[in-house]
Amino acid sequence: MTADAPKPRRRSILLRIFIVLVVLMVLAIGATGGAVYWAQQRFEQPGPLPQDTLVMLDQGDGLNTIANKLRDSGVLSKDDPFKLGLLDDASIFKLGVRYAEMQGKLKAGEYNIPAHASMKQVMELLVAGKVIQYKVTAAEGLTSAMILRIVQADPILTGEARAAPAEGTLLPETYLFNRGTTRTDLLRRMAKDHTDTADKLWAGRAKDLPYTTLAEAVILASIVEKETGLAKERPLVASVFVNRLRKGMKLQSDPTIIYGLTGGEPLGHGLRKSEMEKPNPYNTYQIEGLPPGPICNPGKDSLAAVMNPPDTDYLFFVADGTGGHAFAATLEEHNRNVAKLREIERERAKDQP
């Protein structure tokens, strides 16, 4: 009996150790639950950012990099309340994103993070891809060289684009883009939009047009574009040129002469008789039919006008003195319209100092 006496004591000690371990496990589970609750609250509560801030996320940035950029930008706090290196805001943000299964859905781009945005709001913003967009406008009727200068001058676009695209291959429009877009990419987008638009309109063109290729239609559209700045007049202008082509008449368009002289740059003075008589492959007072290429980049309205011109008898048009044009089917009527314009010009000249 004496030799076996320590056994009950050892059992008692082991029992006490087991009880302590159980208590510690319970406390640990409780602490974990508390930590989870605290982290969830932290994920949804207002953040430390004092004012709206721009944050740039690059293509290929992973969740760790994104969290670090948000922390470095002040969107996430740099403090670790428990000093453990485990529950700082960057860690909580990553855990929250993974818990929501959104880690593969955060989009690159430049973001304007609102002041005091919560981590949840930031995650939702990045998932939605609500990036800051910039715009560049290429107006209808600009040459490719002019559009290239606009693209080159934009301070947000990146990279170089030295050579101007071929004339008439860009679609004039206002283009939205994100920071990081290259100049070359934007010009390619303009070219693609032109191709898509022109191809679609050409597929639905009217029958019996006096030109048989899309390239010829674009040339005529560029002339229509330069002849009037009024969208409502473009179909009528197109009908004049279509009627002239059908009758074998010269187009007699002043903008074509200017393009042959300057490449589409401003002439700097009124078109002179000597310039109209000077040999020029784009001089439609001298050549038959269409010039050898477009004289600008036509917009959608001008492209549509030459693909489906209205049925008119018009062969002439001249400025009407009010910003538009007067159209005529006969030379006599046209001469009367010209006389009216000259009278308007004389009256205006009297009012000039």
Secondary structure in CASP SS format (residue, H / E / C, confidence):
PFRMAT SS
TARGET T0000
AUTHOR 0000-0000-0000
METHOD secondary structure of the structure
MODEL  1
M C 1.00
T C 1.00
A C 1.00
D C 1.00
A C 1.00
P H 1.00
K H 1.00
P H 1.00
R H 1.00
R H 1.00
R H 1.00
S H 1.00
I H 1.00
L H 1.00
L H 1.00
R H 1.00
I H 1.00
F H 1.00
I H 1.00
V H 1.00
L H 1.00
V H 1.00
V H 1.00
L H 1.00
M H 1.00
V H 1.00
L H 1.00
A H 1.00
I H 1.00
G H 1.00
A H 1.00
T H 1.00
G H 1.00
G H 1.00
A H 1.00
V H 1.00
Y H 1.00
W H 1.00
A H 1.00
Q H 1.00
Q H 1.00
R H 1.00
F H 1.00
E H 1.00
Q C 1.00
P C 1.00
G C 1.00
P C 1.00
L C 1.00
P C 1.00
Q C 1.00
D C 1.00
T E 1.00
L E 1.00
V E 1.00
M E 1.00
L E 1.00
D C 1.00
Q C 1.00
G C 1.00
D C 1.00
G C 1.00
L H 1.00
N H 1.00
T H 1.00
I H 1.00
A H 1.00
N H 1.00
K H 1.00
L H 1.00
R H 1.00
D H 1.00
S C 1.00
G C 1.00
V C 1.00
L C 1.00
S C 1.00
K C 1.00
D C 1.00
D C 1.00
P C 1.00
F C 1.00
K C 1.00
L C 1.00
G C 1.00
L C 1.00
L C 1.00
D C 1.00
D H 1.00
A H 1.00
S H 1.00
I H 1.00
F H 1.00
K H 1.00
L H 1.00
G H 1.00
V H 1.00
R H 1.00
Y H 1.00
A C 1.00
E C 1.00
M C 1.00
Q C 1.00
G C 1.00
K C 1.00
L C 1.00
K C 1.00
A C 1.00
G E 1.00
E E 1.00
Y E 1.00
N E 1.00
I E 1.00
P C 1.00
A C 1.00
H C 1.00
A C 1.00
S C 1.00
M H 1.00
K H 1.00
Q H 1.00
V H 1.00
M H 1.00
E H 1.00
L H 1.00
L H 1.00
V H 1.00
A H 1.00
G C 1.00
K C 1.00
V C 1.00
I C 1.00
Q E 1.00
Y E 1.00
K E 1.00
V E 1.00
T E 1.00
A C 1.00
A C 1.00
E C 1.00
G C 1.00
L C 1.00
T C 1.00
S H 1.00
A H 1.00
M H 1.00
I H 1.00
L H 1.00
R H 1.00
I H 1.00
V H 1.00
Q H 1.00
A H 1.00
D C 1.00
P C 1.00
I C 1.00
L C 1.00
T E 1.00
G C 1.00
E C 1.00
A C 1.00
R C 1.00
A C 1.00
A C 1.00
P C 1.00
A C 1.00
E C 1.00
G C 1.00
T C 1.00
L C 1.00
L C 1.00
P C 1.00
E C 1.00
T E 1.00
Y E 1.00
L E 1.00
F E 1.00
N E 1.00
R C 1.00
G C 1.00
T C 1.00
T E 1.00
R H 1.00
T H 1.00
D H 1.00
L H 1.00
L H 1.00
R H 1.00
R H 1.00
M H 1.00
A H 1.00
K H 1.00
D H 1.00
H H 1.00
T H 1.00
D H 1.00
T H 1.00
A H 1.00
D H 1.00
K H 1.00
L H 1.00
W H 1.00
A H 1.00
G C 1.00
R C 1.00
A C 1.00
K C 1.00
D C 1.00
L C 1.00
P C 1.00
Y C 1.00
T C 1.00
T C 1.00
L H 1.00
A H 1.00
E H 1.00
A H 1.00
V H 1.00
I H 1.00
L H 1.00
A H 1.00
S H 1.00
I H 1.00
V H 1.00
E H 1.00
K H 1.00
E H 1.00
T C 1.00
G C 1.00
L C 1.00
A H 1.00
K H 1.00
E H 1.00
R H 1.00
P H 1.00
L H 1.00
V H 1.00
A H 1.00
S H 1.00
V H 1.00
F H 1.00
V H 1.00
N H 1.00
R H 1.00
L H 1.00
R H 1.00
K H 1.00
G C 1.00
M C 1.00
K C 1.00
L C 1.00
Q C 1.00
S C 1.00
D H 1.00
P H 1.00
T H 1.00
I H 1.00
I H 1.00
Y H 1.00
G H 1.00
L H 1.00
T H 1.00
G C 1.00
G C 1.00
E C 1.00
P C 1.00
L C 1.00
G C 1.00
H C 1.00
G C 1.00
L C 1.00
R C 1.00
K H 1.00
S H 1.00
E H 1.00
M H 1.00
E H 1.00
K C 1.00
P C 1.00
N C 1.00
P C 1.00
Y C 1.00
N C 1.00
T C 1.00
Y C 1.00
Q C 1.00
I C 1.00
E C 1.00
G C 1.00
L C 1.00
P C 1.00
P C 1.00
G C 1.00
P C 1.00
I C 1.00
C C 1.00
N C 1.00
P C 1.00
G C 1.00
K H 1.00
D H 1.00
S H 1.00
L H 1.00
A H 1.00
A H 1.00
V H 1.00
M H 1.00
N C 1.00
P C 1.00
P C 1.00
D C 1.00
T C 1.00
D C 1.00
Y C 1.00
L C 1.00
F E 1.00
F E 1.00
V E 1.00
A E 1.00
D C 1.00
G C 1.00
T C 1.00
G C 1.00
G C 1.00
H E 1.00
A E 1.00
F E 1.00
A E 1.00
A C 1.00
T C 1.00
L H 1.00
E H 1.00
E H 1.00
H H 1.00
N H 1.00
R H 1.00
N H 1.00
V H 1.00
A H 1.00
K H 1.00
L H 1.00
R H 1.00
E H 1.00
I H 1.00
E H 1.00
R H 1.00
E H 1.00
R H 1.00
A H 1.00
K H 1.00
D H 1.00
Q C 1.00
P C 1.00
END
